[in-house]
Amino acid sequence: MVRDLIKNSLNGYKPPSYEKMRTTLLFEERAQVEVKFQEIKDSWKEYGVSIVSYGWTYVNHHPLINILVYIPKGVVFLKSHYTTRKTKDGPYLTSLLK
């Protein structure tokens, strides 16, 4: 798909190799995301946060609960929990959010 797009619109552009995408470029992008995320986390003490969770069912019917943090700049995804064979009640959600 990428090659077809390039052939039709970006003559002369050579996409990075699979190996470079899964190593060097991935590590560089992760480092940039971690820097940006740290900037966001640094603002939590000053502005506060709202912790949000919501449940849904994954494609293979496994129940999940996502944990997100809302800040004035937007929403940040923190983690996801598989909740198969778990009672999704107040005490369980409290333990996840702690």
N, CA, C and O atoms as CSV, one atom per row, in Angstrom:
chain,resi,resn,atom,element,x,y,z
A,1,MET,N,N,0.821,-1.179,0.000
A,1,MET,CA,C,0.000,0.000,0.000
A,1,MET,C,C,0.871,1.251,0.000
A,1,MET,O,O,0.643,2.169,-0.788
A,2,VAL,N,N,1.871,1.288,0.886
A,2,VAL,CA,C,2.753,2.452,0.961
A,2,VAL,C,C,3.485,2.635,-0.362
A,2,VAL,O,O,3.606,3.754,-0.859
A,3,ARG,N,N,3.969,1.541,-0.928
A,3,ARG,CA,C,4.684,1.643,-2.202
A,3,ARG,C,C,3.781,2.188,-3.303
A,3,ARG,O,O,4.215,3.007,-4.113
A,4,ASP,N,N,2.520,1.735,-3.335
A,4,ASP,CA,C,1.588,2.246,-4.346
A,4,ASP,C,C,1.324,3.728,-4.154
A,4,ASP,O,O,1.273,4.479,-5.128
A,5,LEU,N,N,1.155,4.158,-2.913
A,5,LEU,CA,C,0.951,5.589,-2.658
A,5,LEU,C,C,2.150,6.401,-3.113
A,5,LEU,O,O,2.002,7.451,-3.739
A,6,ILE,N,N,3.324,5.912,-2.797
A,6,ILE,CA,C,4.544,6.626,-3.165
A,6,ILE,C,C,4.710,6.662,-4.681
A,6,ILE,O,O,5.052,7.698,-5.251
A,7,LYS,N,N,4.466,5.530,-5.325
A,7,LYS,CA,C,4.623,5.457,-6.773
A,7,LYS,C,C,3.702,6.457,-7.470
A,7,LYS,O,O,4.075,7.041,-8.487
A,8,ASN,N,N,2.519,6.651,-6.935
A,8,ASN,CA,C,1.539,7.513,-7.579
A,8,ASN,C,C,1.633,8.976,-7.162
A,8,ASN,O,O,1.086,9.833,-7.856
A,9,SER,N,N,2.305,9.296,-6.055
A,9,SER,CA,C,2.287,10.687,-5.627
A,9,SER,C,C,3.621,11.240,-5.142
A,9,SER,O,O,3.794,12.459,-5.126
A,10,LEU,N,N,4.554,10.409,-4.753
A,10,LEU,CA,C,5.828,10.896,-4.215
A,10,LEU,C,C,6.992,10.255,-4.962
A,10,LEU,O,O,7.755,9.485,-4.378
A,11,ASN,N,N,7.129,10.558,-6.206
A,11,ASN,CA,C,8.203,9.968,-7.010
A,11,ASN,C,C,9.555,10.197,-6.356
A,11,ASN,O,O,9.867,11.304,-5.917
A,12,GLY,N,N,10.350,9.142,-6.296
A,12,GLY,CA,C,11.690,9.244,-5.750
A,12,GLY,C,C,11.795,8.973,-4.261
A,12,GLY,O,O,12.900,8.792,-3.751
A,13,TYR,N,N,10.674,8.941,-3.550
A,13,TYR,CA,C,10.725,8.680,-2.106
A,13,TYR,C,C,10.856,7.180,-1.873
A,13,TYR,O,O,10.108,6.389,-2.446
A,14,LYS,N,N,11.795,6.798,-1.042
A,14,LYS,CA,C,11.972,5.395,-0.683
A,14,LYS,C,C,11.579,5.231,0.782
A,14,LYS,O,O,12.209,5.838,1.648
A,15,PRO,N,N,10.561,4.433,1.084
A,15,PRO,CA,C,10.143,4.269,2.479
A,15,PRO,C,C,11.217,3.544,3.283
A,15,PRO,O,O,12.028,2.808,2.722
A,16,PRO,N,N,11.221,3.755,4.610
A,16,PRO,CA,C,12.198,3.036,5.440
A,16,PRO,C,C,11.930,1.542,5.405
A,16,PRO,O,O,10.805,1.099,5.177
A,17,SER,N,N,12.966,0.788,5.631
A,17,SER,CA,C,12.832,-0.669,5.639
A,17,SER,C,C,12.008,-1.119,6.848
A,17,SER,O,O,11.846,-0.386,7.823
A,18,TYR,N,N,11.501,-2.333,6.753
A,18,TYR,CA,C,10.748,-2.915,7.870
A,18,TYR,C,C,11.614,-2.944,9.120
A,18,TYR,O,O,11.152,-2.619,10.213
A,19,GLU,N,N,12.878,-3.336,8.952
A,19,GLU,CA,C,13.786,-3.442,10.095
A,19,GLU,C,C,13.992,-2.078,10.759
A,19,GLU,O,O,13.985,-1.977,11.986
A,20,LYS,N,N,14.173,-1.035,9.954
A,20,LYS,CA,C,14.382,0.298,10.511
A,20,LYS,C,C,13.118,0.797,11.205
A,20,LYS,O,O,13.199,1.455,12.243
A,21,MET,N,N,11.955,0.490,10.640
A,21,MET,CA,C,10.699,0.936,11.248
A,21,MET,C,C,10.468,0.273,12.602
A,21,MET,O,O,9.970,0.911,13.529
A,22,ARG,N,N,10.828,-1.010,12.720
A,22,ARG,CA,C,10.547,-1.715,13.964
A,22,ARG,C,C,11.635,-1.564,15.010
A,22,ARG,O,O,11.477,-2.041,16.133
A,23,THR,N,N,12.741,-0.907,14.666
A,23,THR,CA,C,13.820,-0.708,15.636
A,23,THR,C,C,14.086,0.787,15.818
A,23,THR,O,O,13.504,1.426,16.694
A,24,THR,N,N,14.950,1.326,15.001
A,24,THR,CA,C,15.414,2.701,15.164
A,24,THR,C,C,14.270,3.712,15.213
A,24,THR,O,O,14.167,4.491,16.161
A,25,LEU,N,N,13.418,3.700,14.200
A,25,LEU,CA,C,12.335,4.689,14.145
A,25,LEU,C,C,11.349,4.506,15.289
A,25,LEU,O,O,10.855,5.483,15.850
A,26,LEU,N,N,11.062,3.257,15.633
A,26,LEU,CA,C,10.149,2.995,16.738
A,26,LEU,C,C,10.719,3.508,18.058
A,26,LEU,O,O,9.998,4.130,18.838
A,27,PHE,N,N,11.994,3.258,18.319
A,27,PHE,CA,C,12.628,3.711,19.557
A,27,PHE,C,C,12.671,5.241,19.628
A,27,PHE,O,O,12.444,5.826,20.687
A,28,GLU,N,N,12.965,5.886,18.483
A,28,GLU,CA,C,12.989,7.353,18.454
A,28,GLU,C,C,11.599,7.929,18.739
A,28,GLU,O,O,11.462,8.900,19.483
A,29,GLU,N,N,10.590,7.333,18.151
A,29,GLU,CA,C,9.225,7.821,18.364
A,29,GLU,C,C,8.793,7.600,19.806
A,29,GLU,O,O,8.151,8.462,20.407
A,30,ARG,N,N,9.144,6.449,20.360
A,30,ARG,CA,C,8.803,6.179,21.758
A,30,ARG,C,C,9.452,7.206,22.687
A,30,ARG,O,O,8.819,7.675,23.633
A,31,ALA,N,N,10.705,7.553,22.422
A,31,ALA,CA,C,11.397,8.551,23.239
A,31,ALA,C,C,10.675,9.895,23.167
A,31,ALA,O,O,10.537,10.579,24.181
A,32,GLN,N,N,10.219,10.272,21.984
A,32,GLN,CA,C,9.492,11.534,21.838
A,32,GLN,C,C,8.168,11.498,22.598
A,32,GLN,O,O,7.787,12.483,23.232
A,33,VAL,N,N,7.471,10.371,22.536
A,33,VAL,CA,C,6.203,10.232,23.255
A,33,VAL,C,C,6.443,10.299,24.757
A,33,VAL,O,O,5.673,10.937,25.475
A,34,GLU,N,N,7.501,9.649,25.245
A,34,GLU,CA,C,7.794,9.673,26.678
A,34,GLU,C,C,8.115,11.079,27.164
A,34,GLU,O,O,7.718,11.449,28.269
A,35,VAL,N,N,8.826,11.870,26.364
A,35,VAL,CA,C,9.126,13.258,26.734
A,35,VAL,C,C,7.829,14.056,26.827
A,35,VAL,O,O,7.618,14.790,27.793
A,36,LYS,N,N,6.972,13.917,25.838
A,36,LYS,CA,C,5.698,14.640,25.830
A,36,LYS,C,C,4.824,14.200,27.010
A,36,LYS,O,O,4.192,15.032,27.661
A,37,PHE,N,N,4.791,12.897,27.282
A,37,PHE,CA,C,3.990,12.380,28.389
A,37,PHE,C,C,4.507,12.903,29.723
A,37,PHE,O,O,3.716,13.207,30.616
A,38,GLN,N,N,5.826,13.010,29.869
A,38,GLN,CA,C,6.394,13.537,31.115
A,38,GLN,C,C,5.994,14.992,31.314
A,38,GLN,O,O,5.724,15.408,32.441
A,39,GLU,N,N,5.951,15.772,30.232
A,39,GLU,CA,C,5.494,17.159,30.323
A,39,GLU,C,C,4.061,17.209,30.839
A,39,GLU,O,O,3.718,18.043,31.677
A,40,ILE,N,N,3.241,16.315,30.332
A,40,ILE,CA,C,1.842,16.259,30.768
A,40,ILE,C,C,1.762,15.849,32.232
A,40,ILE,O,O,1.021,16.457,33.005
A,41,LYS,N,N,2.519,14.818,32.623
A,41,LYS,CA,C,2.498,14.365,34.013
A,41,LYS,C,C,2.982,15.446,34.975
A,41,LYS,O,O,2.487,15.546,36.098
A,42,ASP,N,N,3.940,16.247,34.541
A,42,ASP,CA,C,4.452,17.327,35.394
A,42,ASP,C,C,3.373,18.359,35.711
A,42,ASP,O,O,3.444,19.025,36.744
A,43,SER,N,N,2.386,18.498,34.846
A,43,SER,CA,C,1.316,19.476,35.072
A,43,SER,C,C,0.231,18.943,36.011
A,43,SER,O,O,-0.609,19.716,36.471
A,44,TRP,N,N,0.231,17.648,36.303
A,44,TRP,CA,C,-0.830,17.060,37.122
A,44,TRP,C,C,-0.886,17.669,38.516
A,44,TRP,O,O,-1.973,17.957,39.016
A,45,LYS,N,N,0.258,17.867,39.148
A,45,LYS,CA,C,0.263,18.400,40.514
A,45,LYS,C,C,-0.264,19.824,40.565
A,45,LYS,O,O,-0.907,20.223,41.536
A,46,GLU,N,N,0.012,20.591,39.512
A,46,GLU,CA,C,-0.412,21.992,39.485
A,46,GLU,C,C,-1.906,22.125,39.177
A,46,GLU,O,O,-2.602,22.918,39.812
A,47,TYR,N,N,-2.394,21.359,38.215
A,47,TYR,CA,C,-3.773,21.523,37.752
A,47,TYR,C,C,-4.731,20.451,38.245
A,47,TYR,O,O,-5.946,20.641,38.201
A,48,GLY,N,N,-4.204,19.334,38.710
A,48,GLY,CA,C,-5.061,18.222,39.101
A,48,GLY,C,C,-5.498,17.417,37.889
A,48,GLY,O,O,-5.268,17.818,36.748
A,49,VAL,N,N,-6.123,16.292,38.143
A,49,VAL,CA,C,-6.589,15.413,37.068
A,49,VAL,C,C,-7.929,14.813,37.454
A,49,VAL,O,O,-8.314,14.802,38.623
A,50,SER,N,N,-8.616,14.323,36.464
A,50,SER,CA,C,-9.794,13.489,36.683
A,50,SER,C,C,-9.476,12.123,36.105
A,50,SER,O,O,-9.051,12.010,34.956
A,51,ILE,N,N,-9.684,11.085,36.903
A,51,ILE,CA,C,-9.418,9.727,36.436
A,51,ILE,C,C,-10.730,9.168,35.899
A,51,ILE,O,O,-11.774,9.246,36.547
A,52,VAL,N,N,-10.649,8.603,34.701
A,52,VAL,CA,C,-11.833,8.097,34.016
A,52,VAL,C,C,-11.598,6.630,33.683
A,52,VAL,O,O,-10.495,6.246,33.293
A,53,SER,N,N,-12.615,5.827,33.833
A,53,SER,CA,C,-12.524,4.436,33.391
A,53,SER,C,C,-13.785,4.094,32.610
A,53,SER,O,O,-14.864,4.619,32.881
A,54,TYR,N,N,-13.630,3.221,31.654
A,54,TYR,CA,C,-14.802,2.734,30.938
A,54,TYR,C,C,-14.540,1.305,30.494
A,54,TYR,O,O,-13.406,0.918,30.210
A,55,GLY,N,N,-15.592,0.548,30.443
A,55,GLY,CA,C,-15.480,-0.845,30.063
A,55,GLY,C,C,-16.039,-1.088,28.680
A,55,GLY,O,O,-16.959,-0.401,28.236
A,56,TRP,N,N,-15.482,-2.058,28.012
A,56,TRP,CA,C,-15.977,-2.461,26.710
A,56,TRP,C,C,-15.542,-3.895,26.459
A,56,TRP,O,O,-14.786,-4.466,27.245
A,57,THR,N,N,-16.012,-4.471,25.382
A,57,THR,CA,C,-15.677,-5.846,25.053
A,57,THR,C,C,-14.820,-5.868,23.802
A,57,THR,O,O,-15.203,-5.324,22.766
A,58,TYR,N,N,-13.659,-6.499,23.901
A,58,TYR,CA,C,-12.719,-6.609,22.803
A,58,TYR,C,C,-13.307,-7.503,21.717
A,58,TYR,O,O,-14.298,-8.194,21.952
A,59,VAL,N,N,-12.708,-7.493,20.544
A,59,VAL,CA,C,-13.211,-8.243,19.387
A,59,VAL,C,C,-13.465,-9.712,19.723
A,59,VAL,O,O,-14.465,-10.280,19.284
A,60,ASN,N,N,-12.583,-10.324,20.488
A,60,ASN,CA,C,-12.746,-11.738,20.831
A,60,ASN,C,C,-13.594,-11.937,22.087
A,60,ASN,O,O,-13.508,-12.977,22.738
A,61,HIS,N,N,-14.408,-10.947,22.423
A,61,HIS,CA,C,-15.369,-10.984,23.535
A,61,HIS,C,C,-14.721,-10.996,24.919
A,61,HIS,O,O,-15.346,-11.422,25.890
A,62,HIS,N,N,-13.478,-10.535,25.017
A,62,HIS,CA,C,-12.833,-10.384,26.318
A,62,HIS,C,C,-13.176,-8.999,26.867
A,62,HIS,O,O,-12.987,-7.997,26.177
A,63,PRO,N,N,-13.680,-8.934,28.104
A,63,PRO,CA,C,-14.009,-7.622,28.666
A,63,PRO,C,C,-12.747,-6.870,29.081
A,63,PRO,O,O,-11.812,-7.454,29.629
A,64,LEU,N,N,-12.737,-5.569,28.813
A,64,LEU,CA,C,-11.616,-4.704,29.150
A,64,LEU,C,C,-12.111,-3.495,29.916
A,64,LEU,O,O,-13.251,-3.064,29.745
A,65,ILE,N,N,-11.252,-2.950,30.759
A,65,ILE,CA,C,-11.513,-1.663,31.389
A,65,ILE,C,C,-10.306,-0.785,31.081
A,65,ILE,O,O,-9.173,-1.129,31.418
A,66,ASN,N,N,-10.558,0.343,30.442
A,66,ASN,CA,C,-9.505,1.298,30.128
A,66,ASN,C,C,-9.461,2.367,31.207
A,66,ASN,O,O,-10.499,2.808,31.700
A,67,ILE,N,N,-8.258,2.777,31.569
A,67,ILE,CA,C,-8.046,3.843,32.547
A,67,ILE,C,C,-7.446,5.032,31.802
A,67,ILE,O,O,-6.432,4.898,31.117
A,68,LEU,N,N,-8.078,6.192,31.942
A,68,LEU,CA,C,-7.622,7.410,31.286
A,68,LEU,C,C,-7.539,8.531,32.307
A,68,LEU,O,O,-8.189,8.488,33.352
A,69,VAL,N,N,-6.731,9.533,31.992
A,69,VAL,CA,C,-6.617,10.713,32.836
A,69,VAL,C,C,-7.059,11.900,32.002
A,69,VAL,O,O,-6.559,12.118,30.898
A,70,TYR,N,N,-7.999,12.664,32.536
A,70,TYR,CA,C,-8.452,13.866,31.851
A,70,TYR,C,C,-7.750,15.064,32.463
A,70,TYR,O,O,-7.725,15.226,33.683
A,71,ILE,N,N,-7.178,15.903,31.604
A,71,ILE,CA,C,-6.564,17.164,32.010
A,71,ILE,C,C,-7.112,18.246,31.085
A,71,ILE,O,O,-7.693,17.923,30.050
A,72,PRO,N,N,-6.942,19.517,31.430
A,72,PRO,CA,C,-7.479,20.569,30.563
A,72,PRO,C,C,-7.011,20.494,29.104
A,72,PRO,O,O,-7.734,20.924,28.205
A,73,LYS,N,N,-5.821,19.957,28.860
A,73,LYS,CA,C,-5.314,19.854,27.488
A,73,LYS,C,C,-5.929,18.687,26.723
A,73,LYS,O,O,-5.829,18.640,25.497
A,74,GLY,N,N,-6.557,17.752,27.413
A,74,GLY,CA,C,-7.132,16.594,26.730
A,74,GLY,C,C,-7.112,15.363,27.604
A,74,GLY,O,O,-6.999,15.447,28.827
A,75,VAL,N,N,-7.224,14.216,26.957
A,75,VAL,CA,C,-7.295,12.933,27.658
A,75,VAL,C,C,-6.042,12.128,27.335
A,75,VAL,O,O,-5.585,12.100,26.193
A,76,VAL,N,N,-5.493,11.469,28.361
A,76,VAL,CA,C,-4.312,10.632,28.201
A,76,VAL,C,C,-4.689,9.205,28.600
A,76,VAL,O,O,-5.209,8.973,29.692
A,77,PHE,N,N,-4.423,8.256,27.707
A,77,PHE,CA,C,-4.643,6.842,28.005
A,77,PHE,C,C,-3.513,6.351,28.900
A,77,PHE,O,O,-2.339,6.571,28.601
A,78,LEU,N,N,-3.872,5.676,30.012
A,78,LEU,CA,C,-2.842,5.139,30.903
A,78,LEU,C,C,-2.637,3.650,30.728
A,78,LEU,O,O,-1.514,3.200,30.500
A,79,LYS,N,N,-3.709,2.879,30.832
A,79,LYS,CA,C,-3.566,1.431,30.713
A,79,LYS,C,C,-4.915,0.780,30.486
A,79,LYS,O,O,-5.967,1.407,30.612
A,80,SER,N,N,-4.851,-0.479,30.151
A,80,SER,CA,C,-6.047,-1.271,29.924
A,80,SER,C,C,-5.913,-2.555,30.736
A,80,SER,O,O,-4.828,-3.129,30.832
A,81,HIS,N,N,-7.025,-3.000,31.320
A,81,HIS,CA,C,-7.026,-4.226,32.124
A,81,HIS,C,C,-7.995,-5.228,31.528
A,81,HIS,O,O,-9.150,-4.900,31.255
A,82,TYR,N,N,-7.521,-6.463,31.325
A,82,TYR,CA,C,-8.429,-7.546,30.971
A,82,TYR,C,C,-9.184,-7.920,32.229
A,82,TYR,O,O,-8.581,-8.092,33.288
A,83,THR,N,N,-10.474,-8.046,32.124
A,83,THR,CA,C,-11.270,-8.294,33.330
A,83,THR,C,C,-12.085,-9.577,33.236
A,83,THR,O,O,-13.171,-9.680,33.806
A,84,THR,N,N,-11.554,-10.540,32.517
A,84,THR,CA,C,-12.228,-11.829,32.431
A,84,THR,C,C,-12.300,-12.455,33.823
A,84,THR,O,O,-11.320,-12.445,34.569
A,85,ARG,N,N,-13.442,-12.985,34.158
A,85,ARG,CA,C,-13.705,-13.630,35.455
A,85,ARG,C,C,-13.527,-12.686,36.640
A,85,ARG,O,O,-13.165,-13.135,37.727
A,86,LYS,N,N,-13.768,-11.413,36.461
A,86,LYS,CA,C,-13.695,-10.433,37.547
A,86,LYS,C,C,-15.078,-9.825,37.744
A,86,LYS,O,O,-15.809,-9.598,36.779
A,87,THR,N,N,-15.423,-9.569,38.978
A,87,THR,CA,C,-16.656,-8.853,39.283
A,87,THR,C,C,-16.348,-7.373,39.207
A,87,THR,O,O,-15.546,-6.848,39.979
A,88,LYS,N,N,-16.990,-6.714,38.272
A,88,LYS,CA,C,-16.694,-5.290,38.050
A,88,LYS,C,C,-17.549,-4.431,38.974
A,88,LYS,O,O,-18.506,-3.795,38.534
A,89,ASP,N,N,-17.198,-4.419,40.254
A,89,ASP,CA,C,-17.944,-3.646,41.237
A,89,ASP,C,C,-17.069,-2.522,41.782
A,89,ASP,O,O,-15.932,-2.354,41.340
A,90,GLY,N,N,-17.573,-1.773,42.715
A,90,GLY,CA,C,-16.862,-0.640,43.290
A,90,GLY,C,C,-15.499,-0.988,43.853
A,90,GLY,O,O,-14.518,-0.333,43.501
A,91,PRO,N,N,-15.393,-2.000,44.719
A,91,PRO,CA,C,-14.077,-2.337,45.277
A,91,PRO,C,C,-13.058,-2.736,44.200
A,91,PRO,O,O,-11.882,-2.386,44.299
A,92,TYR,N,N,-13.509,-3.468,43.175
A,92,TYR,CA,C,-12.587,-3.866,42.114
A,92,TYR,C,C,-12.095,-2.643,41.335
A,92,TYR,O,O,-10.900,-2.510,41.072
A,93,LEU,N,N,-13.016,-1.759,40.971
A,93,LEU,CA,C,-12.623,-0.542,40.237
A,93,LEU,C,C,-11.701,0.323,41.087
A,93,LEU,O,O,-10.748,0.901,40.565
A,94,THR,N,N,-11.963,0.420,42.370
A,94,THR,CA,C,-11.103,1.194,43.268
A,94,THR,C,C,-9.689,0.640,43.261
A,94,THR,O,O,-8.719,1.397,43.218
A,95,SER,N,N,-9.572,-0.695,43.304
A,95,SER,CA,C,-8.235,-1.312,43.295
A,95,SER,C,C,-7.520,-1.024,41.981
A,95,SER,O,O,-6.306,-0.821,41.986
A,96,LEU,N,N,-8.225,-1.000,40.863
A,96,LEU,CA,C,-7.592,-0.694,39.584
A,96,LEU,C,C,-7.110,0.752,39.542
A,96,LEU,O,O,-6.009,1.034,39.067
A,97,LEU,N,N,-7.939,1.665,40.041
A,97,LEU,CA,C,-7.609,3.077,39.943
A,97,LEU,C,C,-6.486,3.489,40.900
A,97,LEU,O,O,-5.765,4.449,40.631
A,98,LYS,N,N,-6.337,2.766,42.016
A,98,LYS,CA,C,-5.247,3.086,42.928
A,98,LYS,C,C,-3.938,2.776,42.254
A,98,LYS,O,O,-2.877,2.971,42.846
